[in-house]
Each structure stands twice: as C-alpha cells, then as structure tokens.
Amino acid sequence: MLRSKAFWGFLVLLVLILGLMRATIGDRQDISLAEKLLRDAYAPLQVAVYKVRDYIGGIETAFGSKEMLAKRNLELSRKLGRLKYENQVLLEYLHENQRLRDMLEFKEKTADSYDLLAARVIARSPELWYRGLSIDRGEADGINKDMVVITPDGLVGRVIATSAHTAEVMLITDRESAVGALVQETRTQGLVEGLGERNQVKMIDIPYDAPLKEGQTVVTSGLGQVFPKGIRVGKVLKVAKESNGLLKYAIVKPAANLNSLEEVFVITKTKANQ
C-alpha cells in the first residue's frame, strides 16, 4: 500500500487542501466550531504523514547505507586479495634474490677451482622425484654428458643427456648413480650409491674396522673421471655392518636439498689446482 501511487496522490491532495484551508484562516482570533473540529482532525493526520515520510526515508537511507557498505566491503575484499597476491610475489622475489646472492657468492669463492654455469630446474617427474630432473641449459650453452651438477650446499648429480637447450640430470639418489667418496675426517674411502626412493644415499665398501660414526662429512674422493675431489656429498646418519660382517655401510643424508631444487650450477671446467 505504501508504494501505491493512488494512495500517495490522495494523501498529498488532502494535505494541500487542509493546508489551503489553514492558510485562509489568516490571523483571526476566533474560529468557528467547524474549523476547530477540522483542525483537530487535521493535526493527527499531519503528524502521521510526517511520521510515515520519516519512516520511509529511514528505510531508504538504511537500504542505501547497506548497499554502500556492501559495495565498500567488496572493494576492500578485492583490494585485500590484490595485496595478498602482491605480497606473495614480493616474497618469491625476496627468496629468489637470496638464492641468487648465495649462488653468486659461491661462484666467486670457487672461481679458482671451477668454471660454473648457472641453470634453472624446469622439470622433474613426481614418479621419479629422487631420480632425475631437467635444466634449461644444453649443448648450445656448452653442456655435455657427464658434467657434474652442484649447488652451494653440495653435490646434486651429473648430466646424462643433452639437447640444444636442455639437459637431463641424474641425481645422486638414483639407483643407477655411483660416486667415489671418502669420509672427510678419517679419509676412509667408499662408494656412494642412490637408494632411489628417499632423500638418502648409501656409502658402501667401507672396511669393517674403519673409524666411522654419525655426523661425519662425506665428500667426493676424485677417483674416476667424472666427479672432482672435495665436493660435499652429505652427513653420515647411520653406520651398520654388512651381512657378511666384513664391511660396513653408512646411510648418508645429501648436503644439497634435493627435494626443492630450483637453481643449480653445472661444472663446465675443473681447473688445474683440483
């Protein structure tokens, strides 16, 4: 009913008529009984009209405020979403910047030992997570088969295949991987093999009487034609005897975090002092 045009038209007309009647009274001191009755009847109606108008205005204001608040909330939500995204991007840039700084510092420190070429990890298979990965450097960048791949933390693996602009890297955790190694503290030698499943490798062919214990550092021995001497392989986690009782083996945790590699170095040249 409050939204009916006929109702509002009638109400406005009635108010106008009553207003005109009141205006014609002028400043007379005395009014007739009929006029008094008319005024008394008119007053409550006028009050009611003003109340209805204020109520309708309040409803409109409330709806307007809610719409404005809803719009403002939407704008703030969108702004918050943008800020979260921008913050995440900045954090990624920050982490990447720190990694690249560490790599640059490492490259400068090892300049007398190696020529290093930085590369990004561009692919790795979830099914073969601990076996291999792909990098964005290849034959066009001077990458060849059997070049060694490292990070500032330690040994990653070696190149096993190349294309013009990519290379496949076998990780030291692959079951086919074998690295000549020695325990840095005691100079005990052995061979590090991949287990193929976990972020661990196994050092084998260790004499049963070798002074080997947890926490010692394993590095490459330099024996063979692939891995230069002295690259960190990892830390000894566990020492045990082989079933024949003649040799020991050690479970070693790789020094490089093979779970989350993003950038690596390829050793393109080993210098004479190595």
C-alpha positions as CSV (number, residue, x, y, z in Angstrom):
1,M,0.0,0.0,0.0
2,L,2.8,2.4,0.9
3,R,4.1,2.0,-2.7
4,S,0.7,2.8,-4.3
5,K,0.7,6.0,-6.4
6,A,-3.1,6.5,-5.9
7,F,-2.6,6.4,-2.1
8,W,0.2,8.9,-2.1
9,G,-1.7,11.1,-4.6
10,F,-4.7,11.2,-2.4
11,L,-2.6,11.9,0.7
12,V,-0.8,14.7,-0.9
13,L,-4.1,16.2,-2.2
14,L,-5.6,16.0,1.2
15,V,-2.6,17.7,2.8
16,L,-2.8,20.5,0.2
17,I,-6.5,21.1,0.8
18,L,-6.1,21.2,4.5
19,G,-3.1,23.5,4.2
20,L,-5.1,25.9,2.0
21,M,-7.9,25.9,4.4
22,R,-5.5,26.7,7.2
23,A,-3.9,29.4,5.2
24,T,-7.2,31.1,4.5
25,I,-7.9,31.4,8.2
26,G,-5.3,34.2,8.4
27,D,-4.7,35.9,11.8
28,R,-8.3,35.7,13.1
29,Q,-8.5,35.4,16.8
30,D,-11.8,33.5,16.7
31,I,-12.5,30.5,14.6
32,S,-15.7,28.6,14.2
33,L,-16.6,25.3,15.8
34,A,-16.4,23.5,12.4
35,E,-12.9,24.9,11.9
36,K,-11.8,23.8,15.3
37,L,-13.1,20.3,14.6
38,L,-11.4,20.3,11.2
39,R,-8.1,21.4,12.8
40,D,-8.3,18.8,15.4
41,A,-9.0,16.2,12.8
42,Y,-6.2,17.5,10.6
43,A,-3.5,17.6,13.2
44,P,-3.1,13.9,13.9
45,L,-3.3,13.2,10.1
46,Q,-0.5,15.7,9.5
47,V,1.6,14.1,12.3
48,A,1.0,10.7,10.8
49,V,2.0,11.9,7.4
50,Y,5.3,13.3,8.7
51,K,6.0,10.1,10.6
52,V,5.3,7.9,7.6
53,R,7.5,10.1,5.5
54,D,10.3,9.9,8.0
55,Y,9.9,6.2,8.3
56,I,10.0,5.7,4.6
57,G,13.0,8.0,4.4
58,G,14.7,6.0,7.1
59,I,14.1,2.7,5.3
60,E,15.5,4.2,2.1
61,T,18.5,5.5,4.0
62,A,19.1,2.2,5.6
63,F,18.9,0.3,2.3
64,G,21.2,2.9,0.8
65,S,23.7,2.5,3.6
66,K,23.6,-1.3,3.3
67,E,24.2,-1.1,-0.4
68,M,27.0,1.4,0.1
69,L,28.6,-0.8,2.8
70,A,28.2,-3.9,0.7
71,K,29.9,-2.2,-2.2
72,R,32.7,-0.9,0.1
73,N,33.2,-4.4,1.5
74,L,33.5,-5.8,-2.0
75,E,36.1,-3.2,-2.9
76,L,38.0,-3.8,0.3
77,S,37.9,-7.6,-0.3
78,R,39.3,-7.1,-3.8
79,K,42.0,-4.8,-2.6
80,L,43.0,-7.3,0.1
81,G,43.2,-10.0,-2.4
82,R,45.4,-7.9,-4.6
83,L,47.6,-7.0,-1.7
84,K,48.0,-10.7,-0.7
85,Y,48.9,-11.6,-4.2
86,E,51.4,-8.8,-4.5
87,N,52.9,-9.7,-1.1
88,Q,53.3,-13.3,-2.2
89,V,55.0,-12.2,-5.4
90,L,57.4,-10.0,-3.4
91,L,58.2,-12.8,-1.0
92,E,59.0,-15.0,-4.0
93,Y,61.3,-12.3,-5.4
94,L,62.9,-12.0,-2.0
95,H,63.6,-15.7,-1.7
96,E,64.9,-15.9,-5.3
97,N,67.1,-12.9,-4.7
98,Q,68.6,-14.5,-1.6
99,R,69.3,-17.8,-3.5
100,L,70.9,-16.0,-6.4
101,R,73.1,-14.0,-4.0
102,D,74.2,-17.2,-2.3
103,M,75.0,-18.7,-5.7
104,L,76.9,-15.7,-6.9
105,E,79.0,-15.7,-3.7
106,F,79.6,-19.4,-4.1
107,K,80.7,-18.9,-7.7
108,E,83.1,-16.2,-6.7
109,K,84.6,-18.4,-3.9
110,T,85.1,-21.4,-6.2
111,A,86.4,-19.4,-9.2
112,D,89.9,-20.8,-8.7
113,S,88.6,-24.4,-8.8
114,Y,85.7,-24.5,-11.3
115,D,84.0,-22.7,-14.1
116,L,80.4,-22.8,-13.2
117,L,77.3,-22.2,-15.4
118,A,74.0,-21.4,-13.6
119,A,70.9,-23.2,-14.7
120,R,67.2,-23.4,-13.7
121,V,65.3,-26.6,-12.9
122,I,62.5,-26.7,-15.5
123,A,61.0,-30.2,-14.9
124,R,61.0,-33.2,-12.7
125,S,58.7,-36.2,-12.6
126,P,56.6,-36.8,-9.5
127,E,57.1,-40.6,-10.0
128,L,60.9,-40.2,-10.4
129,W,61.4,-37.4,-7.9
130,Y,64.6,-38.8,-6.5
131,R,66.0,-40.0,-9.8
132,G,66.3,-37.0,-12.1
133,L,65.4,-33.5,-13.3
134,S,65.7,-31.3,-16.4
135,I,67.5,-27.9,-16.6
136,D,67.3,-25.1,-19.0
137,R,70.9,-25.4,-20.3
138,G,72.1,-27.6,-23.1
139,E,74.6,-28.1,-25.9
140,A,74.2,-24.5,-27.1
141,D,75.5,-23.4,-23.7
142,G,78.4,-25.8,-23.7
143,I,76.8,-28.5,-21.6
144,N,78.0,-32.1,-22.3
145,K,77.2,-35.5,-20.9
146,D,78.8,-36.4,-17.6
147,M,79.3,-32.8,-16.5
148,V,78.7,-32.5,-12.7
149,V,75.8,-30.6,-11.2
150,I,76.1,-29.0,-7.8
151,T,74.6,-26.3,-5.5
152,P,76.4,-24.1,-2.9
153,D,75.3,-26.8,-0.4
154,G,76.7,-29.8,-2.2
155,L,76.6,-32.5,-4.9
156,V,73.4,-32.9,-7.0
157,G,74.3,-35.4,-9.7
158,R,75.6,-35.5,-13.3
159,V,74.3,-34.8,-16.8
160,I,73.3,-37.9,-18.6
161,A,71.6,-36.5,-21.8
162,T,71.5,-33.2,-23.6
163,S,69.6,-31.3,-26.3
164,A,70.3,-27.9,-27.8
165,H,68.8,-26.0,-24.9
166,T,68.1,-28.5,-22.1
167,A,69.8,-31.3,-20.2
168,E,68.8,-34.3,-18.2
169,V,70.4,-34.7,-14.8
170,M,70.7,-38.0,-12.8
171,L,70.5,-37.3,-9.1
172,I,72.9,-39.0,-6.7
173,T,69.7,-40.6,-5.1
174,D,69.0,-42.6,-8.4
175,R,69.7,-46.3,-8.0
176,E,72.0,-46.1,-11.1
177,S,74.1,-43.4,-9.5
178,A,77.6,-44.2,-8.1
179,V,80.0,-41.7,-6.7
180,G,83.5,-42.3,-5.4
181,A,83.6,-40.8,-1.9
182,L,85.5,-40.5,1.4
183,V,84.9,-39.5,4.9
184,Q,86.5,-36.1,5.4
185,E,87.5,-36.5,9.0
186,T,89.1,-40.0,8.7
187,R,89.8,-40.2,4.9
188,T,88.0,-43.5,4.8
189,Q,87.0,-44.3,1.2
190,G,83.9,-45.9,-0.2
191,L,81.3,-45.7,-2.9
192,V,78.1,-43.7,-2.6
193,E,75.0,-45.3,-4.3
194,G,71.5,-44.0,-4.6
195,L,68.5,-45.7,-2.9
196,G,66.0,-44.4,-5.5
197,E,63.2,-43.6,-3.0
198,R,64.2,-41.3,-0.2
199,N,66.4,-38.3,0.3
200,Q,69.2,-40.6,1.4
201,V,72.1,-42.3,-0.2
202,K,74.2,-45.3,0.9
203,M,78.0,-45.4,1.3
204,I,79.3,-48.9,0.8
205,D,82.6,-50.8,0.6
206,I,83.8,-49.4,3.9
207,P,86.3,-51.6,5.8
208,Y,84.7,-53.1,9.0
209,D,87.4,-51.5,11.2
210,A,87.1,-48.0,9.8
211,P,86.5,-45.3,12.4
212,L,83.2,-44.2,11.1
213,K,80.4,-42.5,13.1
214,E,77.3,-40.4,12.8
215,G,77.7,-36.7,12.0
216,Q,80.9,-37.1,9.9
217,T,81.1,-35.4,6.5
218,V,81.3,-37.3,3.2
219,V,82.9,-35.7,0.2
220,T,83.8,-36.8,-3.3
221,S,87.1,-38.7,-3.5
222,G,88.0,-37.6,-7.0
223,L,88.6,-41.2,-8.1
224,G,87.2,-41.8,-11.6
225,Q,86.8,-39.4,-14.5
226,V,83.5,-37.7,-13.5
227,F,83.3,-36.1,-10.1
228,P,86.1,-33.7,-8.9
229,K,87.5,-34.2,-5.5
230,G,86.2,-32.4,-2.4
231,I,82.6,-31.7,-3.3
232,R,80.3,-32.2,-0.2
233,V,78.1,-35.2,-0.6
234,G,76.4,-35.2,2.8
235,K,76.4,-36.2,6.5
236,V,76.5,-39.7,8.0
237,L,73.2,-40.6,9.6
238,K,73.7,-44.2,10.5
239,V,76.5,-46.8,10.5
240,A,76.0,-50.6,10.3
241,K,77.7,-53.8,9.3
242,E,77.0,-55.6,6.1
243,S,75.5,-59.1,6.4
244,N,78.8,-60.7,5.6
245,G,80.4,-59.0,8.6
246,L,83.5,-58.0,6.6
247,L,82.4,-54.5,5.6
248,K,80.4,-51.6,6.9
249,Y,77.9,-49.3,5.2
250,A,76.6,-45.8,6.1
251,I,73.4,-44.1,5.4
252,V,74.1,-40.5,4.3
253,K,71.9,-37.5,4.1
254,P,72.7,-35.4,1.0
255,A,74.1,-32.0,1.7
256,A,72.0,-30.4,-1.2
257,N,68.3,-30.3,-0.6
258,L,67.2,-32.5,-3.5
259,N,63.6,-32.1,-2.6
260,S,63.3,-28.4,-3.6
261,L,65.9,-27.6,-6.2
262,E,65.2,-24.5,-8.3
263,E,68.6,-23.3,-9.4
264,V,71.8,-25.3,-9.8
265,F,75.4,-25.0,-11.2
266,V,77.0,-27.1,-13.9
267,I,80.7,-27.5,-13.6
268,T,81.9,-26.8,-17.2
269,K,85.6,-27.0,-16.3
270,T,87.7,-28.2,-13.4
271,K,90.9,-26.2,-13.0
272,A,94.4,-27.5,-12.6
273,N,94.6,-27.0,-8.8
274,Q,91.9,-29.6,-8.4
